[in-house]
Amino acid sequence: MSASGQQSHDQRPAANAASAPARAHRYKSVTDLADETARSWFTRALQWVPRILSSKPHIVWLMALGVYLIVLPLLGVAVSAKSELIGGNYTNVTSDIGACIAAGGTLHLVSQGRKRQKVDAERLTLLKDVHALLHHLHPDAAAEIGQAIRQAHEDGAGRDEDGGRSE
């Protein structure tokens, strides 16, 4: 409660506060799995792996390796056993290219998810501001809207299970 006797909308009951971290942890978004700020040098280095795998130079390198290890032997050009041992065979090269494409797609999805979260947070803030402004400038109209919503919920709760239709 504030000094004027009004309860703030941001305050929550104490019983709810204890279970809030557990609920928040359970429903984490995919974009929350990779922290923006890394804790150690090893974690920071690991965060670069998908970026490097999905980079254009790496994909071009793998395609050139595929040409060398797959196409040239099919055309009759001899490739040394040592090259095949180090570079792998066609299954290695094609699976590496697939992993690069998957890493790039994942990075794109994470980026889009973070952008969407920011837009949603801004939208929610704007909606809360408009709501507070409505209550501040037109308390009677806000009360009427609230009563109409409560009445609609009460009418909806009194209906039959099949949506109010009777036979």
VENPE-V845516 format. One record per residue. N is the residue number from 0. RES is the residue in one small letter. SS is DSSP state (@ for helix, = for strand, . for the rest). OMEGA is omega in whole degrees, -180 to 180 (none if undefined). NEAR is the number of other ideal C-beta (glycine too) atoms within 8 Angstrom. Layout:
# VENPE-V845516
N|RES|SS|OMEGA|NEAR + N|RES|SS|OMEGA|NEAR
This chain:
# VENPE-V845516
0|m|.|178|5 + 1|s|.|-179|7 + 2|a|.|-179|3 + 3|s|.|177|4 + 4|g|.|179|5 + 5|q|.|179|6 + 6|q|.|180|6 + 7|s|.|178|7 + 8|h|.|-177|6 + 9|d|.|-178|4 + 10|q|.|179|5 + 11|r|.|178|7 + 12|p|.|-177|5 + 13|a|@|-179|6 + 14|a|@|179|6 + 15|n|@|-175|8 + 16|a|@|-178|8 + 17|a|@|-177|7 + 18|s|@|-177|8 + 19|a|@|180|9 + 20|p|@|180|7 + 21|a|@|178|7 + 22|r|@|-178|8 + 23|a|@|-180|8 + 24|h|@|-177|7 + 25|r|@|-174|6 + 26|y|.|179|6 + 27|k|.|178|7 + 28|s|.|177|8 + 29|v|@|-178|7 + 30|t|@|178|9 + 31|d|@|-177|6 + 32|l|.|179|6 + 33|a|.|-179|7 + 34|d|.|176|5 + 35|e|.|-178|3 + 36|t|.|-179|4 + 37|a|.|-177|7 + 38|r|.|-175|5 + 39|s|.|180|6 + 40|w|@|180|5 + 41|f|@|178|6 + 42|t|@|178|9 + 43|r|@|180|9 + 44|a|@|180|8 + 45|l|@|179|7 + 46|q|@|179|10 + 47|w|.|-176|8 + 48|v|@|179|9 + 49|p|@|179|11 + 50|r|@|-180|9 + 51|i|@|-179|8 + 52|l|@|-176|11 + 53|s|.|-180|12 + 54|s|.|-179|8 + 55|k|@|179|5 + 56|p|@|180|6 + 57|h|@|179|11 + 58|i|@|177|12 + 59|v|@|178|8 + 60|w|@|180|8 + 61|l|@|178|12 + 62|m|@|177|9 + 63|a|@|177|8 + 64|l|@|177|11 + 65|g|@|177|13 + 66|v|@|-178|9 + 67|y|@|-174|11 + 68|l|@|-176|15 + 69|i|@|-173|11 + 70|v|@|-178|8 + 71|l|@|176|10 + 72|p|@|177|10 + 73|l|@|179|6 + 74|l|.|176|6 + 75|g|.|178|5 + 76|v|.|-179|6 + 77|a|.|175|5 + 78|v|.|-176|9 + 79|s|.|179|6 + 80|a|@|179|5 + 81|k|@|178|6 + 82|s|@|179|10 + 83|e|@|178|11 + 84|l|@|-179|6 + 85|i|@|-175|6 + 86|g|@|-179|10 + 87|g|.|179|10 + 88|n|.|-174|8 + 89|y|@|180|8 + 90|t|@|178|7 + 91|n|@|-176|9 + 92|v|@|-178|15 + 93|t|@|177|9 + 94|s|@|176|8 + 95|d|@|178|10 + 96|i|@|177|12 + 97|g|@|178|8 + 98|a|@|178|9 + 99|c|@|179|13 + 100|i|@|178|10 + 101|a|@|179|8 + 102|a|@|178|12 + 103|g|@|178|11 + 104|g|@|178|8 + 105|t|@|178|9 + 106|l|@|179|11 + 107|h|@|180|8 + 108|l|@|178|9 + 109|v|@|179|11 + 110|s|@|179|8 + 111|q|@|178|8 + 112|g|@|178|11 + 113|r|@|177|9 + 114|k|@|180|8 + 115|r|@|178|8 + 116|q|@|179|10 + 117|k|@|179|8 + 118|v|@|179|8 + 119|d|@|178|8 + 120|a|@|177|8 + 121|e|@|179|8 + 122|r|@|179|8 + 123|l|@|178|8 + 124|t|@|179|8 + 125|l|@|179|8 + 126|l|@|178|8 + 127|k|@|178|9 + 128|d|@|178|8 + 129|v|@|179|8 + 130|h|@|180|8 + 131|a|@|179|9 + 132|l|@|177|8 + 133|l|@|179|10 + 134|h|@|-179|9 + 135|h|@|-175|6 + 136|l|@|-176|6 + 137|h|.|-177|7 + 138|p|@|180|8 + 139|d|@|179|6 + 140|a|@|179|8 + 141|a|@|178|10 + 142|a|@|178|8 + 143|e|@|178|8 + 144|i|@|179|8 + 145|g|@|178|8 + 146|q|@|179|8 + 147|a|@|179|8 + 148|i|@|178|8 + 149|r|@|179|8 + 150|q|@|179|8 + 151|a|@|178|8 + 152|h|@|179|8 + 153|e|@|178|8 + 154|d|@|179|8 + 155|g|@|-179|7 + 156|a|@|-179|6 + 157|g|.|-179|5 + 158|r|.|176|7 + 159|d|.|180|7 + 160|e|.|-177|3 + 161|d|.|175|5 + 162|g|.|176|6 + 163|g|.|180|6 + 164|r|.|177|6 + 165|s|.|-176|4 + 166|e|.|none|2
